[in-house]
Amino acid sequence: MIEIKNKQILIDGKPQIIMCGEIHYYRLERHEWQDRLDKLKEAGCNAVASYVPWICHEPRDGEIDLKGKSRPELDLEGFIDLCEENDLYFFVRPGPFIMAEMKNEGIPHWVMEKHPEIVPVTWDGNPITTKTLDYMAPGFLKETREWYEAVMKIVAPRTYVNGGNIIGLQLDNEIGMLSWVSNSPDLTDTVLEDFASWLKNRYTPEELGERYPFNLDEEQTRKKAIQSPSESYSPYLHLDLGHYMRNRFARYVETLRSYAEEFGVKDIPFVVNIHGTDGGRALKYPIGISQLYESYTQSPEYISGSDIYFPDMTIGNFQDLYVINGFMDAVHHPDQPLTSIEFNCGDGNFGENIGERYDPSAADFKMRMCIAQGNRMINYYLFSGGRNYRLDETYNDGNDRIAHTGERHGFAAPISPEGERNYTFHRMARATRTVMAVSDKLATMEEEKDDLAFAFIPDYFMTESRYPSSDKMKEMYQNIEANRAPAAWDTLVKAMLLANYRFGSVDIQNKPIDPQSTPVLVLASALYMDKQVQRKLADYLFEGGSILLYGQVPQYDMEASPCTTLADALNVKPIGTRRAKQHYALSVYGVGKAAARPEIRTHVAQVFECGTEVEPLFCVYGTDEVCGFTTEVGKGKATVISTVYTTAISFFKGILEELGARPSLYHDCEQHGIFMTSTKNNENERFIHLLNLDGFDKQMTIYENGRPLFGGRKLELHSKEGVMLPVEMTLGDVTIVQSTAEVEAVTPDQLDFRLTQSKDIIVLKTDRSLLPSDEYEVKREDEKIVIHSKKHAKVDDQLTIRFQPTSKITQTDHHTQVVQGN
């Protein structure tokens, strides 16, 4: 039985961490399958994932081969069974869209030839520029249902609840992404008719008449008015169309699920993956959350999965991953866990031109942060490369292969198309094995957080489409895009993390904001904000909440109509925006509590007339106009910084402390560049998670609520290194009170550690006797056993502590799990 409960994945009642590797069976010779599975197990993984490419299995209408009769490598049944023989779970991804660089994104050519009406048109009636289809078109759904019927005949008897190894099924892939990246919403006649019906259910006839000056029932009029909207109603259309598309995607997902269940696949999680990382950043990633959150929150049995395509994790982008994990969690039901379904690994050589080279720390760092934030499943994508065979039928498309990447595919993967390990494999494998060694602990842990949260407003990221000729929407979207992410994430959020704040996110659009559970709210704000959200924030302040607003105080709602509810509550009047320009270096200086801050140059500042109780913080040089202030609102407090400021760690920390949020876990390393958080389970077992984002070693003492941890020792954190240090953790009949070394493996009579210091210290509580060793010294301090390693971690980082065997020791479920996983 598989359950999704308390943000955990439980298999037969036991919380699990699932570490997958994506292996495309159809891109390998059948005799290569076992070799790739051997390497997957060597990497510490306990599961395999793969797309099931419709274009390969049914290249001709009605001729479906899922058992390898046409090509041996197309034996889906055989591959899943081989994975089970290797004690590996399986995560199946049958599309219909799979992307994966496949032709038509994995859809057979004949589907479009047979149903030309399913190919969308978009703005101004133009043909869509990407290989997408109208998801809800009857012709497409008919073919998709038949495809699912064939696949589920293989999948259903192999699901975990039926005695097999399949533990999850993904429904389609990156839904809505192709339309978004091409600014080409589906606007076919079928979609427009459905949209008109949706509008009629949402608004009264009178409201519709006020919003849209045309007849929604007249097909040609409706078509022209929606595909080529007028400026007079363009903001209404964009808002309604975005909300409608969320609903449409949710109905599509539910339809796919109904097909899977109709053909016997039940009682396993259904997964919806979220797209959006781009250019090594995640500034646009929440667009995918906005598009799809209604799809995977429509019932608790769904899981959302991220697509994580970052290169190296550095001081320039580490905050992105932290924020998007928080945003994903913000919209979840209380039981839904975080997962990452496409977790980029390998060396960055995606074009086979050595155009990029990732540091070995890349996958390690990203995985560690995700695990610390509560990810319960991670799928390394792509774990193994392969080859793209030629289709039997040619289409004169340049190579006639199943994909456009040429003969070889997955050049950057840790395992090459030929089966060779690249330089990233060993670090990734080491980190994975470390997680799996204590997976039963991590599977129940949640990140400990300080008394603040970062606000998420889904409609701020509902910018996937904009009518190209609408100047009004261009102005609105540019303002929202400028304020929702880059400035706030690169200055404020980064400063918060470097000041050691640990925080989650709150969906302030769809969920209540409570000052008791969220004493301090950090908000990236634009000139536009829904009036109900403005009202909610004002009420939150009056009831005693504190807000740090960074960006601009809103003056309009999300339909571009004037709305100053929040500004009125703050007792300020926005009077304009000052911008830098040629020969004008816009600068701001601090006043009042910020008077000691140096003047800085910036590129934009919103300025205000302020009420008498408002205390200015920043002003524009030359005009003395206020562009930052603090104020009290009812029982609450607010600080507003309406200019793009520097990443001033101590300054933002001081503001947050005044608002009521202090970091409880912190270090004293002056060089910063360290990400630190902690996780804990119900037994108060903990890990301290540390990442050194820089290429040089650091030293620090770690404190919690003023008390030094690890005996006040100066800890060493080596260049580009990550560690997960156990505190008060019981493994069998041994408790690790604290350790500067990572646990790497647990067996009944020994603990294997990875050393991290020039002289590591491991403190245990146990009644068992330790076997002597030349590698460490043992001292007893009261009821504790203090072990001092004689090794320097940079010379030899492996240490094994052995215990005197005893007949009383039995192999626990934890040990069994770890042995099997390694």
C-alpha positions in Angstrom: 0.0 0.0 0.0 1.3 3.5 -0.9 0.0 6.5 1.0 0.6 10.2 0.7 0.3 11.5 4.3 1.9 14.2 6.5 4.1 15.3 3.5 5.5 11.8 3.4 5.5 8.9 1.0 4.6 5.8 2.9 5.1 2.3 1.4 3.4 -0.4 3.6 3.2 2.2 6.4 7.0 3.1 6.3 8.1 6.6 5.2 10.4 6.4 2.3 12.9 8.5 0.4 12.8 7.5 -3.3 16.0 8.2 -5.3 15.4 7.5 -9.0 17.5 7.5 -12.0 15.9 8.1 -15.5 17.0 5.3 -17.9 15.3 5.3 -21.3 15.1 1.6 -22.1 14.1 2.4 -25.7 17.4 4.2 -26.3 19.5 1.2 -25.2 20.1 -2.2 -26.6 18.3 -4.8 -24.6 21.6 -6.4 -23.5 22.7 -3.1 -22.0 19.8 -2.8 -19.6 21.4 -4.8 -16.8 24.6 -2.8 -17.0 22.8 0.5 -16.6 20.8 -0.9 -13.6 24.0 -2.1 -12.0 25.4 1.4 -12.2 22.2 2.9 -10.9 22.4 0.7 -7.8 26.1 1.6 -7.5 24.9 5.2 -7.3 22.7 4.4 -4.4 19.4 4.7 -6.1 16.4 2.5 -5.2 14.1 3.3 -8.2 14.1 3.7 -12.0 12.1 6.1 -14.0 11.4 6.2 -17.7 9.2 7.9 -20.2 7.1 5.5 -22.4 7.3 7.1 -25.9 4.0 6.8 -27.8 5.9 7.7 -31.1 8.1 4.6 -30.7 5.5 2.1 -29.5 2.8 3.0 -32.0 4.5 4.5 -35.1 1.5 3.5 -37.2 -2.1 3.8 -36.2 -3.4 0.7 -34.4 0.0 -1.1 -34.4 1.0 -0.9 -30.7 4.1 -2.8 -29.6 4.9 -2.7 -25.9 6.5 -6.2 -25.7 9.4 -5.7 -28.1 8.1 -7.6 -31.1 9.2 -5.0 -33.6 12.4 -4.0 -31.8 13.8 -5.8 -28.7 14.4 -2.5 -26.8 10.7 -1.6 -26.9 9.8 -4.4 -24.4 8.4 -2.1 -21.7 7.1 -5.2 -19.9 10.5 -6.8 -19.9 12.3 -3.7 -18.7 9.9 -3.1 -15.7 10.2 -6.8 -14.8 14.0 -6.6 -14.9 13.9 -3.6 -12.6 11.8 -5.6 -10.2 14.3 -8.5 -10.3 16.9 -5.9 -9.3 14.8 -4.8 -6.3 14.2 -1.4 -7.8 10.9 0.5 -7.7 9.6 1.9 -11.0 8.1 5.3 -11.9 6.3 5.2 -15.2 5.8 8.3 -17.4 3.6 7.4 -20.3 2.8 10.9 -21.7 1.1 11.3 -24.1 3.5 14.2 -24.3 7.0 13.3 -23.0 9.3 15.9 -24.6 12.7 14.3 -24.0 13.9 15.8 -27.3 11.6 13.4 -29.1 10.0 14.3 -32.5 6.5 15.8 -32.0 7.4 15.8 -28.2 6.7 12.0 -28.4 3.3 12.1 -30.2 3.1 9.8 -33.3 3.0 11.7 -36.6 -0.2 9.9 -37.6 -2.1 11.5 -34.7 -1.9 15.0 -36.3 -2.4 13.6 -39.8 -5.6 11.9 -38.7 -6.9 14.8 -36.6 -5.6 18.1 -38.2 -8.2 20.0 -36.1 -6.3 19.3 -32.9 -3.3 21.5 -34.0 -4.0 24.8 -32.2 -4.1 28.4 -33.5 -3.3 31.3 -31.3 -3.3 35.1 -31.3 -4.7 36.7 -34.5 -5.6 33.2 -35.7 -2.0 32.4 -36.4 -0.7 28.8 -36.4 1.0 27.9 -33.2 4.8 27.8 -33.4 5.5 24.8 -31.2 4.6 21.1 -31.4 1.7 21.2 -29.1 -1.9 20.1 -29.4 -5.3 21.0 -28.1 -5.3 18.8 -25.0 -9.0 18.7 -24.6 -9.9 18.2 -28.3 -12.2 15.2 -28.7 -10.0 13.6 -31.4 -6.8 13.9 -29.3 -8.5 12.5 -26.2 -9.9 9.6 -28.2 -6.4 8.5 -29.4 -4.9 9.2 -26.0 -7.5 7.0 -24.3 -6.6 4.1 -26.6 -2.9 4.7 -25.9 -3.5 4.6 -22.1 -5.6 1.5 -22.5 -2.6 -0.3 -24.1 0.0 1.0 -21.6 -2.1 0.3 -18.5 -2.4 -3.3 -19.5 1.3 -3.5 -18.9 1.3 -1.1 -15.9 -1.8 -2.2 -13.9 -0.6 -5.8 -12.9 2.8 -4.4 -12.0 1.7 -1.7 -9.6 2.9 -2.0 -6.1 -0.6 -2.7 -4.8 -0.9 -5.6 -7.2 2.4 -7.1 -6.1 4.7 -5.3 -8.6 7.2 -2.5 -8.3 5.5 0.5 -9.9 5.0 3.2 -7.3 3.9 6.2 -9.3 2.5 7.3 -12.7 3.0 10.7 -14.3 0.2 12.2 -16.2 1.5 13.9 -19.4 4.6 16.1 -19.1 5.2 19.8 -18.7 1.5 20.7 -19.4 1.2 24.1 -20.9 4.9 24.7 -21.2 5.0 24.8 -25.0 2.2 27.4 -25.3 3.9 29.5 -22.6 7.4 29.6 -24.1 6.0 30.6 -27.5 3.4 33.1 -26.1 0.8 31.0 -28.0 -2.2 30.1 -26.0 -4.5 27.5 -27.6 -7.3 29.5 -29.2 -9.0 26.9 -31.4 -12.7 27.0 -32.0 -13.2 24.2 -29.5 -11.2 26.1 -26.9 -13.1 29.3 -27.5 -16.4 27.7 -27.2 -15.4 26.1 -23.9 -14.0 29.4 -22.7 -17.3 31.1 -23.4 -19.1 28.5 -21.4 -16.6 28.9 -18.5 -17.1 32.7 -18.6 -20.9 32.3 -18.4 -20.6 30.1 -15.3 -18.2 32.6 -13.7 -20.1 35.8 -14.3 -23.6 37.1 -14.5 -24.9 38.3 -17.8 -24.6 41.9 -16.5 -21.0 41.4 -15.5 -20.1 39.8 -18.8 -21.7 42.8 -20.6 -19.5 45.2 -18.6 -16.3 43.2 -19.2 -16.8 42.2 -22.9 -18.5 44.5 -25.5 -19.3 41.6 -27.9 -21.6 38.7 -28.2 -20.0 35.6 -26.7 -22.6 33.4 -28.4 -21.8 34.6 -31.9 -19.0 32.3 -33.1 -17.2 34.5 -35.6 -17.5 37.7 -33.5 -16.2 35.8 -30.4 -13.3 34.3 -32.3 -12.1 37.7 -33.6 -12.6 39.5 -30.3 -10.7 36.9 -28.3 -7.9 36.1 -30.7 -7.3 39.8 -31.4 -8.6 41.6 -28.3 -9.1 45.4 -28.0 -7.2 47.4 -25.4 -10.5 48.3 -23.7 -11.0 44.8 -22.4 -7.5 43.3 -22.8 -6.8 43.2 -19.0 -10.1 41.4 -18.3 -9.3 38.9 -21.0 -5.8 38.1 -19.9 -6.9 37.6 -16.3 -9.9 35.4 -17.3 -8.0 33.4 -19.9 -5.2 32.6 -17.4 -7.7 31.4 -14.8 -9.6 29.4 -17.5 -6.4 27.7 -18.6 -5.7 26.6 -15.1 -9.1 25.0 -15.0 -8.7 23.5 -18.4 -5.3 21.9 -17.5 -6.9 20.5 -14.3 -9.7 18.9 -16.3 -7.2 17.4 -18.7 -5.2 15.9 -15.8 -8.4 14.5 -14.3 -9.3 13.0 -17.7 -5.9 11.3 -18.0 -6.3 9.9 -14.5 -9.8 8.6 -15.3 -8.3 6.7 -18.2 -5.6 5.2 -16.1 -8.1 4.2 -13.4 -10.5 2.9 -16.0 -7.9 0.5 -17.2 -6.9 -0.7 -13.7 -4.2 1.6 -12.4 -5.3 2.7 -8.9 -3.9 3.3 -5.4 -0.6 4.7 -6.5 0.3 8.4 -6.7 -0.5 10.3 -9.8 2.2 12.9 -10.6 2.1 16.3 -12.4 5.5 17.8 -13.1 6.2 21.5 -13.2 8.4 23.2 -15.7 10.1 26.6 -15.7 13.8 26.8 -14.9 15.6 28.7 -17.6 19.2 29.9 -18.2 20.4 28.6 -15.0 17.8 30.4 -12.9 14.3 29.8 -11.7 12.9 33.4 -12.0 10.2 32.1 -14.3 9.7 28.7 -12.7 6.6 29.8 -10.6 4.8 30.3 -13.9 4.6 26.6 -14.1 3.3 26.4 -10.5 0.7 29.1 -11.5 -0.4 27.1 -14.6 -0.7 23.8 -12.8 -1.4 24.1 -9.1 -5.1 23.6 -9.7 -4.2 20.3 -11.5 -2.4 18.7 -8.6 -4.3 20.2 -5.7 -7.7 19.1 -7.0 -7.4 15.9 -4.8 -4.9 14.7 -2.3 -3.8 11.7 -4.3 -1.7 13.8 -6.7 1.9 14.7 -6.2 3.6 17.7 -7.9 7.1 17.2 -9.1 9.6 19.9 -10.0 11.9 20.1 -13.1 15.2 21.3 -11.7 17.6 22.4 -14.5 20.2 24.5 -12.7 23.9 24.3 -13.5 26.3 24.7 -10.6 24.7 25.9 -7.4 26.5 29.1 -6.5 26.2 32.3 -4.5 24.4 33.7 -7.6 21.5 31.3 -7.8 21.2 29.2 -4.7 18.3 31.2 -3.4 16.2 30.3 -6.5 16.0 26.6 -5.6 15.1 27.5 -2.0 12.3 29.8 -3.0 10.7 27.5 -5.6 10.6 24.6 -3.2 8.9 27.0 -0.8 6.4 28.1 -3.4 5.6 24.6 -4.4 4.9 23.7 -0.8 2.8 26.8 -0.3 0.0 25.6 -2.6 0.1 22.0 -1.5 -2.5 20.3 0.7 -1.1 19.4 4.2 -0.4 15.8 3.1 1.3 16.5 -0.2 5.1 16.1 -0.2 7.7 17.8 -2.4 9.3 15.8 -5.1 11.6 16.5 -8.1 10.7 14.5 -11.2 13.4 15.9 -13.5 16.5 16.6 -11.4 19.3 17.7 -13.7 22.6 15.9 -13.1 25.7 15.2 -15.2 28.3 17.5 -16.6 26.5 20.2 -18.6 27.6 19.0 -22.0 24.1 19.1 -23.5 25.2 20.0 -27.0 28.1 17.6 -27.2 30.4 20.6 -27.8 31.8 20.9 -24.2 30.0 24.2 -24.1 29.5 24.0 -20.3 31.2 22.0 -17.5 29.5 21.6 -14.2 31.4 21.3 -10.9 31.1 17.9 -9.3 29.3 19.6 -6.4 26.3 20.6 -8.7 24.0 17.6 -8.3 25.2 17.0 -4.7 24.3 20.6 -3.6 20.9 20.7 -5.3 20.0 17.3 -3.9 21.0 18.2 -0.4 19.0 21.4 -0.4 15.9 19.6 -1.8 16.1 16.8 0.8 16.6 19.4 3.6 13.4 21.2 2.4 11.4 18.0 2.5 11.7 16.4 -1.0 10.7 12.8 -0.7 11.5 11.7 -4.2 14.2 12.8 -6.6 14.6 11.5 -10.1 18.1 12.1 -11.6 17.5 13.2 -15.2 19.1 12.0 -17.3 21.0 9.2 -15.4 22.1 7.3 -18.5 22.5 8.3 -22.1 21.5 6.2 -25.1 20.8 6.3 -28.8 18.0 7.4 -31.1 17.1 4.8 -33.7 15.6 5.6 -37.1 11.9 5.2 -37.6 10.8 2.7 -40.3 8.7 5.4 -42.0 10.7 8.4 -43.2 9.4 12.0 -43.0 12.3 13.8 -44.7 13.0 15.7 -41.4 16.7 15.7 -41.6 17.5 12.4 -39.8 14.3 10.3 -39.6 15.2 9.4 -36.1 12.9 9.3 -33.1 14.6 12.5 -31.7 16.3 15.6 -33.0 19.5 15.3 -31.0 21.2 13.0 -33.5 22.2 9.4 -33.1 23.6 9.7 -29.6 21.5 11.1 -26.8 22.3 12.2 -23.2 25.8 13.4 -23.8 25.8 15.1 -20.4 24.5 12.2 -18.3 26.6 10.7 -15.5 26.5 7.5 -17.6 27.3 8.1 -21.3 25.4 6.5 -24.2 28.2 3.9 -24.3 27.9 3.1 -20.5 30.9 5.0 -19.3 30.9 6.9 -16.0 31.8 10.6 -16.3 33.5 12.7 -13.7 30.3 13.8 -12.0 29.1 10.2 -11.2 31.2 9.6 -8.1 30.2 12.7 -6.2 26.6 12.2 -7.1 26.8 8.6 -6.0 28.5 9.5 -2.7 25.8 12.0 -1.8 23.0 9.6 -2.8 24.4 6.8 -0.7 24.7 9.1 2.2 21.1 10.1 2.0 20.0 6.5 1.6 22.0 5.4 4.7 19.7 7.5 6.9 16.7 7.6 4.6 14.3 6.4 7.3 15.2 9.4 9.3 15.1 11.9 6.5 11.8 10.6 5.2 10.1 11.8 8.4 11.9 15.1 8.9 10.8 18.6 8.2 12.8 21.7 7.9 12.9 23.8 11.1 11.9 27.4 10.3 12.1 30.8 11.9 9.1 33.1 12.5 8.7 34.4 9.0 7.5 33.4 5.5 7.9 34.5 2.0 4.7 35.4 0.3 3.6 33.6 -2.9 0.9 35.2 -5.2 0.1 32.8 -8.0 -1.4 35.4 -10.2 1.9 37.4 -10.2 3.2 34.5 -12.3 0.2 34.1 -14.6 2.1 35.8 -17.4 2.5 32.9 -19.8 0.7 34.6 -22.6 0.2 38.2 -23.7 -1.5 39.6 -26.8 1.5 41.0 -28.7 -0.3 44.2 -29.8 -1.5 45.2 -26.3 0.6 48.0 -24.9 -1.5 48.0 -21.7 -0.7 44.4 -21.0 3.0 44.8 -21.9 3.3 47.6 -19.4 1.5 45.6 -16.7 3.4 42.4 -17.2 6.8 44.2 -17.4 6.1 45.8 -14.0 5.0 42.5 -12.4 7.9 40.6 -13.9 10.4 43.2 -12.7 9.1 43.1 -9.1 8.0 39.6 -8.5 11.4 37.9 -8.7 14.8 39.3 -9.9 15.3 42.3 -7.6 13.7 40.7 -4.6 15.3 37.2 -5.0 18.8 38.6 -5.7 18.9 41.1 -2.9 16.4 40.5 -0.1 15.9 36.7 -0.3 19.6 36.1 -0.8 20.4 38.4 2.2 17.8 36.5 4.3 19.4 33.1 3.6 22.9 34.4 4.1 21.8 35.9 7.4 20.8 32.3 8.3 17.0 32.7 8.1 15.1 29.5 7.4 11.6 30.1 6.0 8.8 28.6 4.0 6.2 30.3 1.9 2.5 31.2 2.2 0.0 31.4 -0.7 -1.5 34.7 0.3 -3.9 34.6 -2.7 -5.8 31.4 -1.9 -5.1 30.7 1.8 -5.6 32.8 5.0 -2.7 34.7 6.6 -2.6 34.3 10.3 -0.2 36.5 12.5 -0.1 33.7 15.0 1.4 31.1 12.6 3.2 33.7 10.4 4.3 36.6 12.6 6.4 38.1 9.8 5.6 38.1 6.1 8.2 39.1 3.4 6.5 40.3 0.3 7.8 41.0 -3.2 5.2 43.5 -4.5 4.4 45.2 -7.8 2.2 48.1 -8.8 -0.6 45.6 -9.4 -2.2 43.4 -6.8 -5.6 41.8 -6.5 -7.9 43.9 -4.4 -8.8 40.9 -2.2 -5.1 40.2 -1.6 -4.6 43.9 -0.7 -7.5 43.7 1.7 -6.1 40.5 3.3 -2.7 42.1 3.8 -4.2 45.2 5.4 -6.3 43.0 7.8 -3.2 40.9 8.6 -1.4 44.1 9.6 -4.3 45.4 11.7 -4.5 42.1 13.5 -0.8 42.2 14.5 1.2 40.8 11.6 4.4 42.4 10.4 5.3 42.9 6.7 8.6 43.6 5.0 7.5 44.8 1.5 10.1 45.0 -1.2 9.4 46.4 -4.6 6.4 48.8 -5.0 3.3 49.5 -3.1 0.3 48.5 -5.4 -1.8 51.2 -7.0 -4.0 48.9 -9.2 -5.7 45.6 -9.1 -4.9 42.7 -11.5 -7.3 44.1 -14.1 -5.4 47.5 -14.1 -8.1 49.3 -12.3 -7.1 51.8 -9.5 -6.9 50.1 -6.1 -5.0 51.5 -3.2 -6.3 49.4 -0.3 -2.8 48.5 1.0 -1.4 51.9 0.4 -4.2 53.5 2.4 -3.6 51.0 5.3 0.1 52.0 5.2 -1.0 55.7 5.4 1.1 56.6 2.3 0.2 58.0 -1.2 2.4 56.8 -4.1 3.2 59.9 -6.2 5.4 58.4 -8.9 8.4 56.3 -10.0 11.8 57.8 -10.5 14.1 56.0 -12.9 17.8 56.3 -13.8 18.5 57.4 -17.3 21.4 58.7 -19.4 23.3 61.4 -17.5 21.1 60.8 -14.4 22.5 58.3 -11.9 19.5 57.9 -9.6 20.8 57.5 -6.0 19.1 57.0 -2.7 20.3 57.8 0.9 19.3 56.6 4.3 17.6 58.6 6.9 16.3 57.9 10.5 17.2 54.3 11.4 19.0 53.9 8.0 21.0 57.1 8.3 24.2 55.2 8.8 23.8 53.4 5.5 25.9 54.6 2.6 24.2 56.3 -0.4 23.7 53.8 -3.2 23.1 54.1 -6.9 20.0 52.4 -8.2 17.8 52.3 -11.3 14.3 52.7 -9.9 12.5 54.1 -6.9 8.8 54.5 -6.1 8.2 57.7 -4.1 5.5 58.7 -1.6 3.7 61.3 0.3 3.7 60.0 3.9 1.4 60.4 6.8 2.7 61.9 10.1 3.2 58.5 11.7 5.2 57.1 8.9 9.0 57.1 9.5 11.2 57.5 6.4 14.1 55.2 5.8 15.3 56.1 2.4 15.0 59.2 0.2 16.0 60.1 -3.4 19.1 62.3 -3.6 18.3 65.7 -5.1 14.5 65.6 -4.4 14.4 64.1 -0.9 11.3 62.1 -1.9 10.7 59.2 0.4 11.3 55.7 -1.2 11.4 53.6 1.9 9.7 53.8 5.3 8.5 52.1 8.4 5.0 52.5 9.9 2.6 50.9 12.4 -0.8 49.7 11.2 -3.2 48.7 13.9 -1.4 46.1 16.0 1.1 45.4 13.3 4.2 46.9 11.7 5.4 47.3 8.2 8.7 48.2 6.5 8.6 49.2 2.9 11.7 49.4 0.6 10.5 50.7 -2.7 13.9 50.9 -4.4 16.3 48.2 -5.7 18.7 48.0 -2.8 22.0 46.1 -2.3 22.3 42.6 -0.8 23.0 44.1 2.6 22.9 41.1 4.9 23.2 42.8 8.3 20.8 45.6 7.2 18.0 43.3 6.2 18.6 41.1 9.3 18.2 44.2 11.5 14.9 45.1 9.8 13.5 41.6 10.2 14.6 41.5 13.9 12.7 44.8 14.5 9.7 43.2 12.8 10.0 40.2 15.2 11.9 37.5 13.3 15.3 36.4 14.5 17.4 33.5 13.1 17.6 30.8 15.8 20.4 28.8 14.1 23.4 30.8 12.9 27.2 30.8 12.4 30.0 33.3 12.8 31.8 32.9 9.5 32.6 36.4 8.2 33.0 35.3 4.6 29.3 34.2 4.5 28.6 32.2 1.3 27.2 29.4 3.4 23.7 27.9 3.2 22.6 26.4 6.5 19.4 24.9 7.7 18.2 22.1 10.0 15.7 19.3 9.9 13.9 17.4 12.7 11.5 14.6 13.2 9.0 13.8 16.0 11.7 12.1 18.0 13.7 15.3 18.0 16.4 13.7 16.0 18.1 16.3 13.8 20.5 17.0 11.0 22.4 20.3 10.5 22.7 20.9 6.8 25.6 23.0 5.5 26.8 24.0 2.0 29.9 26.0 1.3 28.9 27.7 -2.0 32.4 29.1 -2.5 35.7 27.7 -3.8 37.7 28.2 -0.6 37.6 26.6 2.9 35.8 28.3 5.8 35.7 28.0 9.5 32.8 28.8 11.8 31.2 28.1 15.1 27.5 27.3 15.0 25.1 28.6 17.5 21.4 27.9 18.3 19.6 30.5 20.4 22.9 31.8 21.7 24.2 28.4 22.7 27.2 27.0 20.7 26.7 23.6 19.1 29.3 20.9 18.7 31.0 21.9 22.0 31.7 25.4 20.6 34.3 23.9 18.2 35.4 25.8 15.1 34.0 23.7 12.3 35.8 23.5 9.0 33.7 23.6 5.8 35.8 22.7 2.9 35.6 24.3 -0.6 32.4 23.4 -2.5 31.5 20.9 0.1 28.2 19.9 1.7 27.7 18.1 5.0 24.7 16.7 6.9 25.7 16.5 10.6 23.6 14.3 12.9 22.4 15.5 16.3 20.7 13.2 18.9 20.1 10.5 16.3 19.4 6.9 17.4 20.6 4.2 15.0 19.6 0.8 16.5 21.0 0.8 20.0 23.5 3.6 19.4 22.7 7.3 19.7 24.9 9.8 18.0 24.8 12.8 20.3 26.6 14.9 17.8 29.1 14.3 15.0 31.2 16.5 12.8 31.3 13.6 10.4 28.5 12.4 8.1 26.9 9.0 8.5 27.6 7.0 5.3 26.4 3.5 6.2 24.7 1.7 9.1 25.0 -2.0 9.7 24.3 -3.9 13.0 27.9 -3.9 14.2 29.4 -0.8 12.7 28.9 2.8 11.6 30.7 4.2 8.6 31.4 7.9 8.5 32.7 10.4 6.0 35.1 12.7 7.8 34.9 16.4 7.2 37.5 18.0 9.6 41.2 17.9 10.2 40.2 16.1 13.5 36.6 15.0 13.6 34.8 14.3 16.9 31.9 11.8 17.2 30.0 11.6 20.5 27.9 8.5 21.2 25.6 7.0 23.8 25.5 3.2 23.9 25.8 0.3 26.2 27.8 -1.5 23.5 31.6 -1.9 23.6 33.7 -0.4 20.8 36.4 -2.4 19.2 39.8 -0.8 19.3 41.2 0.9 16.2 44.4 2.7 15.2 42.2 5.2 13.4 40.6 6.9 16.4 40.9 7.5 20.1 38.1 6.8 22.6 37.3 8.6 25.8 34.4 8.2 28.2 32.8 11.3 29.6 30.1 10.3 32.0 27.6 8.2 29.9 29.0 9.4 26.6 31.7 7.9 24.4 33.8 10.6 22.7 35.7 9.5 19.6 38.5 11.6 18.2 39.5 10.7 14.7 43.3 10.5 14.0 42.7 11.1 10.3 42.7 14.4 8.4 39.6 14.5 6.1 41.6 15.8 3.2 44.0 12.9 3.3 41.5 10.0 4.1 37.9 10.8 4.8 36.7 7.3 5.6 36.2 6.1 9.2 34.5 3.0 10.5 33.5 2.5 14.1 33.0 -1.1 15.0 31.2 -2.5 18.0 31.6 -5.8 19.8 29.1 -8.2 18.3 26.3 -9.3 20.5 23.6 -11.8 20.2 21.1 -9.3 21.4 21.5 -7.2 18.3 18.9 -7.9 15.6 18.8 -6.5 12.1 16.2 -3.7 12.3 14.0 -2.5 9.5 16.3 0.5 9.2 19.4 -1.6 8.8 17.7 -3.9 6.4 16.6 -0.9 4.3 20.1 0.5 4.3 21.8 -2.8 3.4 19.4 -3.2 0.5 19.9 0.3 -0.7 23.7 -0.1 -0.7 
